[in-house]
Amino acid sequence: HDETARVTEPRVQSIAVLPLADMSAGGDNEYFADGLSEELLNILAQNRQLRVAGRTSSFAFKGRNEDLREIGEKLGVKTILEGSVRKDESGQRVRITAQLVNVENGFHLWSETYDRELKDIFAIQDEIAHEVAAALRITLLGEEEQQITARAVTDLNAYDLYLQGLKNFNDRSYGSMTQARIDFERAMALDPDYLPAQLGFLKVLHELVVTGAITRQENLDTSLPLITKILETNPDNAEAHILMSNIHGLRSEPAEKRSQLDLALDAEPRNAEVLNEMGRFIFDMGDTRTGTEYLLEAERIDPYSVTLLWDLCITNAFMLKPDEASDYCDRVGEVQPDNPMRYYGKAMAHSFNGNLAQSLYFNRKSIELDPNDYELPAQMAIHLSLIH
């Protein structure tokens, strides 16, 4: 693969999907509204003529009531899809309003209200994707059309459990991750072939093994057969290739990991998660210039992804660029004010640069934000030992 060719693609239409507002009477369907927004984002991302802002970045503006022009500028997009969802009290009907706005002048390019039975939810998602593409004067290619129509649909109870799992996964606490695993398992019990629930379950297992909540062997025993089966029937699924690359990473198989990331990038060249994974992998293998190019390309798509901002912070720290590392840490703090990484990254950057006093100062601030994270005081102990 030519490493730099991917990074200079022709200019395409750009869009962000903001989380749909939950207008249900009880206000208890936020997980449903969020899940629907994420599903729409994923459908639109299948279109190669569209650059879709990453989920993390779009959701960073949830409930902030910021001016759309400002959001568009921060996300680097020209159009924004926003709207609301309301389930009726019987839970059998749903009303979805959606509008596509040009952020430069606030002009509505398209708007529609769907008042349907809940069982039509998958058809509504497809309709919105087609209407948005038409409003942006984009024609769906045959292959993309097939991808959309072949999307997984399932029993409504399984879908509801899947959306609950998605919410718990995105909350990213230890308790919520364990609950997400249960949600996805229950969805799979109702529909063993429902691909989104399978992928969600596998992503949870990876998070649990990375944080030490389950053993590497337990993860491999459960994940490998399932990912292998998924890739046999869905060879172009970028998410499955990322998951398989994670398995190779756990088994210290860099060539196989790289091969899976290449396949993921071929399937979705503008997927920020894939670009992030590829960039960090190449950087860690020693090619810092190319690795950084991939990370910066991912940043253009998902500028408020905390995972990506952390990777950009720490790679700049390794390259002895404390000011650049500090800027990325500040953006982590903008998205998640209580995240200790906003200070921990600065501590690492100053530590690598030999500025131990500043390093200790920021390390201490990180501990104040999360006193229960054992890694933070461990790092501080290392810094103190260097002084003595």
Salt bridges, closest charged atoms under 4 A:
GLU3 OE2 - ARG258 NH2 2.87
GLU9 OE1 - ARG270 NH1 2.70
GLU30 OE2 - LYS62 NZ 2.48
ASP34 OD2 - LYS62 NZ 2.50
GLU38 OE1 - ARG55 NE 2.77
GLU39 OE1 - ARG151 NH1 3.84
GLU66 OE2 - ARG64 NH1 3.58
GLU66 OE1 - LYS74 NZ 3.48
ASP115 OD1 - ARG93 NH2 3.81
ASP115 OD2 - ARG95 NH2 3.05
GLU117 OE1 - LYS119 NZ 3.77
ASP126 OD1 - ARG151 NH2 3.02
GLU127 OE1 - ARG116 NH2 2.93
GLU145 OE2 - HIS130 NE2 2.74
ASP160 OD1 - LYS87 NZ 3.75
ASP171 OD2 - LYS167 NZ 2.55
GLU185 OE2 - ARG181 NE 3.57
GLU207 OE1 - ARG172 NH1 3.26
GLU218 OE2 - ARG181 NH2 3.76
GLU239 OE2 - LYS203 NZ 2.90
GLU253 OE1 - HIS248 ND1 2.68
GLU253 OE2 - ARG251 NE 3.52
ASP262 OD1 - HIS1 NE2 3.82
ASP262 OD2 - ARG258 NE 3.42
ASP266 OD1 - ARG6 NH2 3.59
ASP284 OD1 - ARG280 NE 3.12
GLU293 OE2 - ARG289 NH1 2.67
GLU297 OE1 - ARG300 NH2 2.85
GLU299 OE2 - ARG331 NH2 2.76
ASP311 OD1 - ARG280 NH1 2.84
ASP330 OD1 - LYS346 NZ 2.72
GLU334 OE2 - LYS74 NZ 3.90
GLU368 OE2 - ARG364 NE 3.87
